[in-house]
């Protein structure tokens, strides 16, 4: 008839639904092998304390300058070339730029007794002109350090301690070095430290001077300069420098310092 009862239409819909679901169920049962065993695994619940704060940091390398294999009257460039993870290159202006673990040179701060010297016009420091006789400790912080170090520290921090440091000498000392290389260059340096214990603290005086003279850097084998030379040295690599430093630090027993 044209007007089918409502209960008949519902019955036909349920029958069609059951018939459509039978092949899928039969196919799923057929895919299981006879030797297949099904196990129901109970849930695994892991409970741990949630920390309020997560403490992180960066690794650091601390070295003393006199423990490195360096030429007499070295520069900070020669010191940094001995540190692991540090890369030093000479740019087109003849300046020695530094980077740590592939960072950009502007992302590494250089501090002398806590004072950043990389806040110039291009946020770089030419470490080839810094004398290594002044710092007695060099700390390399690899990676992002504390915000107390200031800006430009995404790649790392190079801290040089001239008068500041945890190693306070117990007695006066002096050091004199001199050397001569195969191309005719020579260098000499001298430094001295005088500690003194006062009634309320400790006082340290440090001073020194250095002189370097080099006719140039030797050419590599098979390399010729555009301008003929008779000394087998690279052009415009001759250097002569004289430097000195004087530092004083006073530390009170209560913690204050000057």
PAKE-167325 format. One line per 2 residues: their letters; for each residue x, y, z of C-alpha. Coordinates in pm, 1 decimal. Layout:
N
a) X:Y:Z | ... $
END
This chain:
258
xx) 0.0:0.0:0.0 | 107.6:357.8:-32.7 $
xx) 65.6:430.4:336.8 | 282.3:170.0:517.4 $
xx) 243.9:131.9:891.7 | 510.6:302.6:1100.8 $
xx) 605.5:-14.9:1289.0 | 667.9:-194.6:955.5 $
xx) 914.7:72.9:839.8 | 1103.3:52.3:1170.6 $
xx) 1125.5:-325.9:1144.8 | 1266.1:-308.6:793.4 $
xx) 1529.2:-51.2:902.0 | 1646.7:-270.4:1192.0 $
xx) 1667.1:-577.5:963.8 | 1873.8:-389.7:706.1 $
xx) 2109.0:-266.4:979.8 | 2166.3:-616.1:1114.1 $
xx) 2233.6:-758.7:767.2 | 2482.9:-482.9:690.3 $
xx) 2674.9:-546.2:1010.3 | 2705.6:-921.9:969.8 $
xx) 2979.9:-926.8:698.1 | 3200.4:-691.3:896.5 $
xx) 3172.7:-899.7:1210.4 | 3229.2:-1222.4:1018.3 $
xx) 3530.8:-1073.6:837.7 | 3685.7:-958.7:1169.5 $
xx) 3647.0:-1304.8:1319.3 | 3795.3:-1466.9:1009.1 $
xx) 4114.2:-1254.9:1036.7 | 4199.0:-1403.0:1378.5 $
xx) 4414.6:-1712.1:1359.2 | 4321.9:-2019.7:1554.4 $
xx) 4636.5:-1996.4:1767.8 | 4588.2:-1627.6:1849.1 $
xx) 4540.7:-1538.5:2215.6 | 4397.3:-1205.8:2321.8 $
xx) 4496.9:-1052.1:2653.2 | 4357.3:-741.5:2818.7 $
xx) 4637.9:-539.1:2981.3 | 4549.4:-333.8:3280.9 $
xx) 4637.7:34.5:3280.3 | 4975.1:146.4:3418.4 $
xx) 4960.4:450.0:3641.5 | 5280.4:644.6:3713.4 $
xx) 5266.6:884.6:4006.5 | 5544.3:1138.2:4079.6 $
xx) 5583.8:1465.6:4258.3 | 5550.3:1771.6:4040.9 $
xx) 5835.1:2016.9:4108.7 | 5743.1:2374.0:4181.4 $
xx) 6047.9:2499.3:3989.0 | 6292.1:2328.9:3754.8 $
xx) 6656.9:2416.6:3813.1 | 6875.3:2435.1:3501.2 $
xx) 7215.4:2568.8:3412.4 | 7508.1:2564.7:3174.3 $
xx) 7837.7:2381.1:3198.0 | 8157.5:2573.9:3265.9 $
xx) 8530.6:2521.3:3216.6 | 8769.6:2682.3:3464.3 $
xx) 9141.9:2700.7:3384.9 | 9445.1:2880.0:3520.8 $
xx) 9659.5:3054.4:3262.1 | 9987.8:2915.4:3393.5 $
xx) 9863.3:2557.1:3345.7 | 9825.0:2592.1:2966.0 $
xx) 10091.3:2524.8:2704.1 | 10140.0:2882.0:2578.3 $
xx) 10424.4:3089.5:2432.5 | 10584.1:3365.8:2642.4 $
xx) 10373.9:3681.3:2679.7 | 10065.9:3526.3:2517.5 $
xx) 9745.8:3701.7:2422.1 | 9395.0:3606.1:2525.5 $
xx) 9342.7:3477.3:2170.8 | 9609.0:3211.9:2226.4 $
xx) 9454.0:3120.6:2560.8 | 9104.2:3077.7:2418.1 $
xx) 9232.5:2857.9:2135.5 | 9328.4:2602.6:2401.6 $
xx) 8979.3:2580.8:2554.1 | 8740.3:2303.2:2443.3 $
xx) 8427.0:2415.0:2264.7 | 8576.1:2755.2:2177.4 $
xx) 8631.0:2864.7:1817.3 | 8854.7:3163.5:1734.3 $
xx) 8877.7:3305.0:1382.5 | 9032.9:3613.1:1223.9 $
xx) 8788.5:3834.2:1035.3 | 8851.6:4062.4:738.3 $
xx) 8963.8:4346.6:969.5 | 9231.1:4129.9:1130.3 $
xx) 9038.5:4098.9:1456.5 | 9009.2:3772.7:1646.3 $
xx) 8641.8:3682.4:1691.7 | 8519.6:3408.1:1922.1 $
xx) 8220.6:3176.2:1919.5 | 8110.8:2889.8:2143.2 $
xx) 7953.1:2573.4:2002.1 | 7867.8:2736.5:1671.3 $
xx) 7714.1:3052.3:1816.5 | 7740.8:3393.2:1656.3 $
xx) 8030.4:3607.6:1775.5 | 7792.9:3872.9:1910.9 $
xx) 7633.6:3612.1:2138.1 | 7945.5:3554.9:2351.9 $
xx) 8022.4:3809.3:2623.8 | 8376.1:3879.0:2746.4 $
xx) 8402.9:3999.7:3106.9 | 8710.2:4127.8:3288.7 $
xx) 8653.9:4114.3:3664.8 | 8280.8:4122.2:3598.4 $
xx) 8291.1:4422.6:3362.1 | 8172.9:4343.4:3006.3 $
xx) 8404.6:4467.6:2735.0 | 8182.4:4349.6:2448.7 $
xx) 7946.6:4645.9:2463.6 | 8117.7:4835.8:2182.6 $
xx) 7957.6:4949.8:1860.0 | 7934.3:4595.8:1719.8 $
xx) 7920.6:4395.0:2047.3 | 8247.4:4220.2:1962.6 $
xx) 8587.8:4213.2:2129.3 | 8921.8:4169.8:1955.3 $
xx) 9078.9:3917.5:2192.2 | 9409.4:3929.6:2001.1 $
xx) 9499.7:4262.9:2165.3 | 9423.5:4156.1:2523.2 $
xx) 9731.2:4047.0:2720.9 | 9706.0:3709.4:2891.5 $
xx) 9948.2:3805.7:3168.3 | 9676.3:4002.9:3347.1 $
xx) 9412.1:3730.6:3408.1 | 9516.0:3445.2:3635.0 $
xx) 9188.0:3257.9:3585.4 | 8970.1:3211.4:3278.4 $
xx) 8617.9:3068.5:3305.5 | 8423.6:2963.0:2998.4 $
xx) 8048.5:2922.7:3049.7 | 7914.9:2722.7:2756.6 $
xx) 7553.1:2800.0:2674.3 | 7294.3:3033.5:2820.0 $
xx) 7415.6:3152.3:3158.7 | 7272.8:3365.1:3436.7 $
xx) 7116.4:3701.1:3356.1 | 7363.2:3849.9:3605.6 $
xx) 7625.7:3831.1:3329.7 | 7438.6:4094.9:3129.3 $
xx) 7335.9:4099.9:2761.9 | 7479.1:3906.7:2465.3 $
xx) 7526.3:3581.8:2657.3 | 7314.1:3345.2:2448.4 $
xx) 7620.8:3156.3:2324.9 | 7830.9:3174.6:2639.1 $
xx) 8047.8:3389.5:2863.4 | 8425.5:3426.1:2891.4 $
xx) 8518.7:3552.0:3239.1 | 8874.3:3669.3:3304.3 $
xx) 8979.1:3731.9:3663.7 | 9258.8:3984.5:3712.9 $
xx) 9219.4:4074.1:4078.5 | 8894.8:3894.7:4149.6 $
xx) 8873.9:3521.9:4209.2 | 8829.7:3253.4:4470.8 $
xx) 9199.3:3162.8:4471.6 | 9349.5:3421.6:4703.3 $
xx) 9729.4:3376.4:4712.9 | 9883.2:3307.3:5049.5 $
xx) 10223.4:3459.5:4973.3 | 10383.3:3708.2:4736.1 $
xx) 10494.3:3569.4:4399.4 | 10657.0:3684.8:4075.9 $
xx) 10688.3:3536.6:3729.8 | 10910.7:3624.3:3432.9 $
xx) 10889.7:3456.8:3090.7 | 11078.3:3509.6:2765.2 $
xx) 11098.2:3332.3:2432.9 | 11221.3:3339.9:2076.0 $
xx) 11066.2:3169.2:1770.4 | 11194.6:3039.2:1437.0 $
xx) 11086.8:3345.8:1232.4 | 11274.9:3596.7:1448.1 $
xx) 10996.8:3699.2:1683.1 | 11050.3:3734.7:2054.0 $
xx) 10839.6:3812.4:2358.8 | 10884.9:3870.1:2727.9 $
xx) 10648.7:3930.0:3018.4 | 10666.9:3978.8:3394.4 $
xx) 10398.5:3984.9:3662.2 | 10382.5:3993.5:4042.2 $
xx) 10118.4:3942.5:4311.1 | 10137.1:4078.3:4665.7 $
xx) 9865.7:3972.9:4914.6 | 9817.2:4130.5:5253.6 $
xx) 9587.1:4037.8:5540.0 | 9439.0:4330.6:5730.4 $
xx) 9235.7:4347.4:6046.8 | 8898.6:4319.2:5873.5 $
xx) 8978.7:4161.0:5538.4 | 9231.4:4080.2:5269.4 $
xx) 9411.6:4303.7:5020.8 | 9567.6:4196.7:4689.9 $
xx) 9794.4:4392.9:4456.1 | 9875.8:4259.9:4109.1 $
xx) 10076.1:4415.6:3829.0 | 10273.3:4325.8:3522.5 $
xx) 10389.4:4417.7:3173.8 | 10460.6:4241.2:2847.7 $
xx) 10626.3:4307.5:2512.8 | 10582.6:4117.7:2184.5 $
xx) 10757.1:4168.9:1851.5 | 10700.2:3940.7:1552.5 $
xx) 10804.4:3995.0:1187.5 | 10499.9:3800.7:1069.2 $
xx) 10333.2:3464.3:1031.8 | 10497.6:3204.4:806.5 $
xx) 10333.6:3109.8:478.5 | 10192.1:2762.9:433.2 $
xx) 10365.6:2525.1:196.5 | 10285.7:2591.9:-169.8 $
xx) 10126.5:2934.3:-104.7 | 10266.4:3246.5:-272.3 $
xx) 10178.6:3607.6:-195.0 | 10064.7:3841.1:-475.9 $
xx) 10360.9:4061.7:-388.7 | 10692.8:3880.3:-396.2 $
xx) 10867.2:3849.3:-60.1 | 11201.1:3697.9:32.5 $
xx) 11120.5:3595.5:390.6 | 10833.3:3347.7:329.5 $
xx) 10604.9:3542.2:562.6 | 10248.2:3655.9:513.1 $
xx) 10204.1:4021.3:427.2 | 10072.2:4259.0:694.5 $
xx) 10110.1:4006.8:976.7 | 10397.3:4178.3:1156.8 $
xx) 10306.6:4294.7:1506.5 | 10464.0:4487.0:1791.9 $
xx) 10282.3:4552.3:2115.5 | 10355.5:4672.1:2466.8 $
xx) 10102.8:4633.3:2745.0 | 10075.6:4650.8:3119.9 $
xx) 9821.6:4618.3:3396.5 | 9777.1:4714.3:3760.5 $
xx) 9496.4:4585.9:3981.9 | 9397.5:4607.1:4346.6 $
xx) 9118.3:4426.7:4529.8 | 9006.1:4450.2:4889.2 $
xx) 8769.1:4188.6:5033.3 | 8620.0:4228.0:5380.7 $
xx) 8555.1:3929.0:5601.8 | 8185.3:4019.3:5596.4 $
xx) 8174.2:3983.1:5216.3 | 8206.2:4339.8:5089.8 $
xx) 8469.5:4413.3:4829.1 | 8629.8:4701.6:4643.6 $
END
